[in-house]
């Protein structure tokens, strides 16, 4: 999963902190290894890290937040179930009031014999 929001924020804060501390630490380490040339290499590396690390941390924070939201939605949302059969169209383009008898008739017609009459036009039925 995506972890908790607090954990993700903590990771982001660490990335930002590492990025900005590198502005000072990298030039000093570079100077210790290579003198003035190492200092400027370290400075370039530190400045680049100050941009890249927070950007990577922010990207990670957003993607983990999106993962957490997706996981929550997938587990929290119950599967929807029809309350009533759908409205039956009359074929003439006129939208009529919902007719429970017609709707149940078409629903029954579609379900009979594995749906072999699914594409047939329903005209009506009577209870025998």
The 8 nearest C-alpha neighbors of each residue, nearest first, counted from 0:
[[1, 2, 67, 66, 70, 63, 3, 69],
 [0, 2, 63, 67, 66, 64, 3, 65],
 [3, 1, 0, 6, 7, 4, 67, 63],
 [2, 4, 6, 5, 7, 1, 67, 64],
 [3, 5, 7, 6, 8, 2, 64, 1],
 [4, 6, 8, 3, 7, 9, 2, 10],
 [7, 5, 9, 3, 8, 4, 10, 2],
 [6, 8, 4, 10, 9, 5, 60, 3],
 [7, 9, 11, 5, 10, 6, 4, 12],
 [8, 10, 6, 12, 7, 11, 5, 13],
 [11, 9, 13, 7, 8, 12, 14, 6],
 [12, 10, 56, 8, 14, 13, 9, 7],
 [11, 13, 9, 15, 14, 10, 16, 8],
 [12, 14, 16, 10, 11, 15, 17, 9],
 [15, 13, 11, 17, 16, 12, 52, 53],
 [16, 14, 53, 18, 12, 13, 17, 52],
 [17, 15, 13, 19, 18, 14, 20, 12],
 [18, 16, 14, 20, 15, 19, 13, 21],
 [19, 17, 49, 48, 15, 52, 21, 16],
 [18, 20, 49, 21, 16, 22, 17, 15],
 [19, 21, 17, 22, 18, 23, 16, 24],
 [20, 22, 45, 24, 19, 25, 23, 18],
 [23, 21, 45, 20, 19, 46, 24, 25],
 [24, 22, 21, 20, 25, 26, 27, 45],
 [23, 25, 21, 27, 26, 22, 20, 28],
 [24, 26, 41, 28, 21, 45, 27, 23],
 [27, 25, 41, 38, 42, 29, 28, 24],
 [28, 26, 30, 24, 29, 25, 31, 38],
 [27, 29, 31, 25, 30, 26, 24, 32],
 [28, 30, 37, 38, 41, 26, 32, 27],
 [31, 29, 38, 34, 37, 27, 33, 32],
 [30, 32, 28, 29, 33, 34, 27, 37],
 [33, 31, 29, 30, 34, 37, 28, 38],
 [34, 32, 37, 30, 29, 36, 31, 35],
 [33, 35, 30, 37, 36, 31, 38, 32],
 [34, 36, 38, 37, 30, 39, 33, 29],
 [37, 35, 39, 38, 34, 33, 40, 30],
 [36, 38, 29, 33, 30, 40, 34, 35],
 [37, 39, 30, 26, 29, 35, 41, 36],
 [40, 38, 42, 41, 36, 37, 43, 35],
 [39, 41, 37, 43, 42, 38, 44, 36],
 [40, 42, 26, 25, 29, 44, 38, 39],
 [41, 43, 26, 39, 45, 40, 44, 38],
 [44, 42, 40, 46, 41, 45, 47, 39],
 [43, 45, 41, 47, 42, 46, 48, 40],
 [46, 44, 22, 21, 42, 48, 25, 47],
 [47, 45, 49, 43, 48, 44, 22, 42],
 [46, 48, 44, 50, 49, 45, 51, 43],
 [47, 49, 51, 45, 18, 50, 46, 52],
 [50, 48, 18, 19, 46, 47, 51, 52],
 [49, 51, 48, 47, 52, 53, 54, 46],
 [50, 52, 48, 54, 53, 49, 55, 47],
 [53, 51, 55, 18, 54, 48, 14, 50],
 [54, 52, 15, 56, 55, 14, 51, 50],
 [55, 53, 57, 51, 56, 52, 58, 50],
 [56, 54, 58, 52, 53, 57, 51, 59],
 [55, 57, 11, 53, 59, 54, 58, 14],
 [58, 56, 60, 54, 59, 55, 53, 61],
 [57, 59, 55, 61, 56, 60, 54, 62],
 [58, 60, 56, 62, 57, 61, 63, 55],
 [61, 59, 57, 63, 58, 62, 7, 56],
 [62, 60, 64, 58, 59, 63, 65, 57],
 [61, 63, 65, 59, 64, 60, 66, 58],
 [64, 62, 1, 66, 60, 65, 61, 59],
 [65, 63, 61, 67, 62, 66, 60, 68],
 [64, 66, 62, 68, 63, 67, 69, 61],
 [67, 65, 63, 69, 1, 64, 68, 70],
 [66, 68, 1, 64, 70, 65, 69, 71],
 [69, 67, 65, 71, 66, 70, 72, 64],
 [70, 68, 66, 72, 67, 71, 73, 65],
 [71, 69, 67, 73, 72, 68, 66, 74],
 [72, 70, 68, 74, 69, 73, 75, 67],
 [71, 73, 69, 75, 70, 74, 76, 68],
 [74, 72, 70, 71, 75, 76, 69, 77],
 [73, 75, 71, 72, 76, 70, 77, 69],
 [76, 74, 72, 71, 73, 77, 70, 78],
 [75, 77, 72, 74, 73, 78, 71, 79],
 [78, 76, 79, 75, 74, 73, 80, 72],
 [77, 79, 80, 76, 75, 73, 74, 81],
 [80, 78, 77, 81, 76, 82, 75, 83],
 [79, 81, 82, 78, 83, 77, 84, 76],
 [82, 80, 83, 79, 84, 85, 78, 106],
 [81, 83, 80, 84, 79, 85, 99, 103],
 [82, 84, 81, 85, 102, 99, 103, 86],
 [83, 85, 102, 103, 106, 86, 81, 82],
 [86, 84, 102, 83, 87, 106, 81, 103],
 [85, 87, 102, 97, 88, 84, 98, 101],
 [88, 86, 102, 85, 89, 101, 105, 98],
 [87, 89, 90, 86, 94, 92, 93, 91],
 [90, 88, 91, 87, 92, 93, 94, 95],
 [89, 91, 88, 92, 93, 87, 120, 94],
 [92, 90, 89, 93, 88, 94, 95, 87],
 [93, 91, 90, 94, 89, 88, 95, 87],
 [94, 92, 91, 95, 89, 90, 88, 96],
 [95, 93, 92, 96, 88, 89, 91, 97],
 [94, 96, 93, 97, 88, 89, 98, 87],
 [97, 95, 98, 94, 86, 99, 87, 93],
 [96, 98, 86, 99, 95, 87, 102, 101],
 [99, 97, 101, 100, 102, 96, 86, 87],
 [98, 100, 102, 101, 103, 97, 84, 86],
 [101, 99, 103, 102, 98, 104, 124, 105],
 [102, 100, 104, 98, 103, 99, 105, 123],
 [101, 103, 99, 105, 104, 100, 84, 87],
 [104, 102, 106, 100, 101, 105, 107, 99],
 [105, 103, 101, 107, 106, 102, 100, 108],
 [106, 104, 108, 102, 107, 103, 109, 101],
 [105, 107, 103, 109, 104, 108, 102, 110],
 [106, 108, 110, 104, 105, 109, 103, 111],
 [109, 107, 105, 111, 110, 106, 104, 116],
 [110, 108, 117, 114, 106, 107, 111, 116],
 [109, 111, 114, 107, 108, 113, 106, 112],
 [112, 110, 108, 114, 113, 109, 107, 115],
 [113, 111, 114, 115, 110, 116, 109, 108],
 [112, 114, 111, 115, 110, 109, 116, 117],
 [113, 115, 109, 110, 117, 116, 111, 112],
 [114, 116, 117, 113, 112, 111, 109, 118],
 [117, 115, 119, 114, 118, 109, 108, 111],
 [116, 118, 109, 114, 115, 119, 108, 110],
 [119, 117, 116, 120, 115, 109, 114, 121],
 [120, 118, 116, 117, 121, 108, 109, 115],
 [119, 121, 122, 118, 117, 116, 105, 90],
 [120, 122, 123, 105, 119, 104, 108, 101],
 [123, 121, 120, 124, 101, 89, 105, 104],
 [122, 124, 121, 101, 125, 104, 105, 100],
 [125, 123, 126, 104, 122, 101, 121, 100],
 [124, 126, 127, 123, 104, 100, 101, 122],
 [125, 127, 124, 100, 104, 123, 101, 103],
 [126, 125, 124, 123, 104, 100, 107, 103]]
